[in-house]
Amino acid sequence: MNNVLQAVVDAASVGGIYALMALGIGLIFGIVRLVNFAHGEFVMVGGYAVLLLAGAPTVAVIAATLIVVVVLALGVERIAFRPLRGAAMPTLLVGSFAVSYFIQHVVMMSYGGNTVGVDFMPKLSESIEFGGVSVPALQLVAIVVTVLLLAGLAYFLKATLFGIEMRAAAEDLRMARLLGVPTNLIIALAFAISGLLAAVVAVVYVAQIGVLTPRMGVQPALIGFVATVVGGMGSLLGAVVGGFLIGTITVVLQIILPLELRDFRDAFLFGSLFLILLVRPQGLIVVRAARERV
Amino acid sequence: MLTVDTLHVRYGSIVALRGVSLTIDEGEAVSVVGPNGAGKSTLLHAITGVVPVADGAITYDGESLVGRPIERIVGRGISLVPEHRGIFSSLTVEENLLMGARGLRDRAERTREIARILDLFPAIGERLHRPAGRLSGGEQQQLAIARSLLTRPRILLLDEPSLGLAPQMIDLVYEILARLRAEGITLLLVEQNAHRALAATDRTYVLRTGRIELSGTSAELSGAPQFEEAYFGFDATSSAGDHSMDDAP
């Protein structure tokens, strides 16, 4: 029983982080049809922002990290992606890889390519007794933060005029413009939210693993992208479901795989995702607008 | 009010409009009819800035619209109800209406204007919280018109409002257009369904393969022999009556 509860907490905390990654990527894809691989670099820059500010009060470090990453996301949108608006999918893809590698190498120039250690919020690694299981406090924080962000984003998209405009623009950008929706502003806002999500992932991730490299964002971005595809490209709910699904599969594999196979966990993870896509190539949740447009 | 002068539009090497000129005065209802592929939608897209103008002028209240971004043009009081209606199908009916009313001052005014417009369209008022994609074709067309009216346009452009609708629904849509016309809204109506368009407007232009072939008051053109000739591009009177003008698919 305790093992089951432990696994659920693990799956929720890992899956929550993947869900936030998938949302950050899915939000941008929904509106501008761009798969932003530089989303991983938003996380990575957030990690280095934490390193740079280490020593300052925790709240200040978190606030500054959020600001740095949001400004970076807005800058990338304005400088790199806005001029490519409406370009063909391969062009957008190459553009996003270019931005991704550019940011990685700028950080490499400043900090070198080697691993750097950061000791951020060490108290959160201590465990809390919780219903008979002992859970690292950080896992609980990750779960709570994920739930709050998902609820906040859902409220924004459902109940505010900007949020409804964002959904309208995601479904039919031209029609939104024909109704006077300021799409440049809405797209910039989507990038700001995406940056905010990446910054939160950065803070939690850095506290969890305690080391930084310029390539640390690549793996989470890949998982986030896969989560959006498995969940159903263009559906934000799908991105969240996909993120939690991948988190759950990861944790389950960690438990059921024999010890000598655990090093190859990701092979089993991606193999099972491949099987899901064979059965449901359109993803778990299908958006009509996305289907019509492809 | 709106003047289009020797307008040319190209898609790559394909010429869609070759020297189209027309004028619409304030309070007038004007139709542009023509067969599929004549360039009717392209004309509306050029006016609203959706497609670039290769040559020629579009003037609205003495000001050029050529090269202006879409948002700026629609902000001047020109609203397009596009072909296939452009409904946001994943949004609710109410959210779609809100996108029309988004430019109004505050929440109270948006709510008031939406309530007022729903008097004209009672059928959609009963379905405010449904996803708009679940409405019938006729209801979606009403929603699209209602949404456009909420932007408070001075001129309403309609692209094939009868397309794909059942006959009673077409009747309903044209009743709504008649009411708007009575209220003095300027209308530019694009249709394949020529009989309907002629009956609903003051003046009509016949567009075929990117050129205006004929124009005149709708009363003059109804039943005139040169009308079918202009529409179909051959002498319709000599080739049996198997092409009727109102059987657009």
Boltz contact constraints between the chains, C-beta under 6 A:
constraints:
  - contact:
      token1: [A, 164]
      token2: [B, 95]
      max_distance: 6.0
  - contact:
      token1: [A, 168]
      token2: [B, 88]
      max_distance: 6.0
  - contact:
      token1: [A, 168]
      token2: [B, 99]
      max_distance: 6.0
  - contact:
      token1: [A, 171]
      token2: [B, 88]
      max_distance: 6.0
  - contact:
      token1: [A, 171]
      token2: [B, 90]
      max_distance: 6.0
  - contact:
      token1: [A, 175]
      token2: [B, 86]
      max_distance: 6.0
  - contact:
      token1: [A, 177]
      token2: [B, 70]
      max_distance: 6.0
  - contact:
      token1: [A, 177]
      token2: [B, 71]
      max_distance: 6.0
  - contact:
      token1: [A, 178]
      token2: [B, 74]
      max_distance: 6.0
  - contact:
      token1: [A, 178]
      token2: [B, 80]
      max_distance: 6.0
  - contact:
      token1: [A, 179]
      token2: [B, 99]
      max_distance: 6.0
  - contact:
      token1: [A, 179]
      token2: [B, 100]
      max_distance: 6.0
  - contact:
      token1: [A, 180]
      token2: [B, 71]
      max_distance: 6.0
  - contact:
      token1: [A, 180]
      token2: [B, 74]
      max_distance: 6.0
  - contact:
      token1: [A, 180]
      token2: [B, 75]
      max_distance: 6.0
  - contact:
      token1: [A, 180]
      token2: [B, 103]
      max_distance: 6.0
  - contact:
      token1: [A, 288]
      token2: [B, 89]
      max_distance: 6.0
